[in-house]
Amino acid sequence: MPQTPVYLDYNATCPILPESERAVLSALATGGNPSSVHAFGRAARGAVEAARGRVAALVAGDPAQVVFTSGASEANMLALRALPTGRVLVSEIEHDSVLNAQAAAIRLPVDPEGRLDLNFLRETVAEGDFVSVMAVNNETGVIQPIAEIADVVRGAGGRLHIDAVQAAGRISLDIEGLGATAISVSAHKIGGPPGVGALILGRGVALRAIMPGGGQERGRRGGTENTPGIAGFGAAAACVLESREREQVRLAELRGQLEQGLAEAGATVIAAGSPRVANTMCAALPGVPSEKQVIALDLAGFAVSAGSACSSGKVKTSHVLNAMGLPDAVSGASIRVSMGWRTTAQEVDAFIGAYAAMAGRFGAMAKTAG
């Protein structure tokens, strides 16, 4: 067991970056309400607007079109509840905040490698439809063919919302180049503080406030802005954009090391043939339930997860893996390992050793029971 627990669950929440932490503390020390006209209010407004520009840069967007929210779940809900005027289409592998926003939405299937079925989309989408698709899946790391999806949706006269929670800071995004109506992003997934996110609108896109409040965020989302959280979000956004290319190269090397080690221990890597973000790997150990693996690895000093971390601490069969056509024996025996800015090669080596020991122990128990 490592002397210090090893965190390998960055897709659930990324440890806060030092630059983001400093920005949060500075904003807390400054105080002030961004809507106040005195010096303290102006200082708070300055911090919010500076962050607005940095967050917009995550998707090459217009700062004036950034709507700060309490997180990406609210941003998704805002997009799915306020923007559609016709039918809503969502992929089967979306986050629960999208799936639950429109219960009557048409579900778009994915192929066995976890990528949206473009032929089905072409046959289904029609003028006036509102399509919501995540750019990167939170469980498998699979990158969706978002440019092709955008072309299909635009060509049919539809509108596109992109959940970029796991994509921001990892892949290049251009809201205007894609012709997207809106993109959702989250602070704590990129090393910012929890409790803040944003819905970034395309140029000229209007948004009806679901919660008008006092008219904050240009009347698009009421409530006093979370100035410390927003300041930290902006700092994190600037950091991940500056380090994106070299960090993805480093993490790709670590993932290669990780996948080789786990495969030698008997694991099956999910969606190994699909383009994936460098920090994420989903692996199954058939015959060993996900919950048992997560608990055993936690006891060994390693934090990983089984699927999404947004289900009130519950471990359940992954709807993402089921949508990919994987049987319960595989989807119910999978874990997600996600790395980030603090992950080292030594930690990955140690994890491989712990995983191999766990696999051997459970294998021996199964043979004994048989």
Buried (B, 14 or more C-beta within 10 A) or exposed (E): EBEEEBBBBBBBBBBBBEBBBBBBEBBEEBEBBBEBEEEBBEBBBBBBBBBBBBBBBBBBBBBEBBBBBBBBBBBBBBBBEBBBEEBBBBBBBBBEBBBBBBEEBEBBBBBEBBBBBBEBBBEBBEEEBBBBBBBBBBBBBBBBBBEBBBBBBBEBEBBBBBBBBBBBBBBEBEBEEBBBBBBBBBBBBBBBBBBBBBBBBBEEBEBEBEEEEEEBBEEBBBBEBBBBBBBBBBBBBBBBBEBBEEBBEBBBEBBEBBBEBBEEBBBBBBBBEBBBBBBBBBBBBEEBBBBBBBBBBEEBBBBBBBBBBBEEEEBEBBBBBBBBBBEEEBBBBBBBBBBBBEBEEEBBBBBBBBBBBBBEEBBEEEEEEE
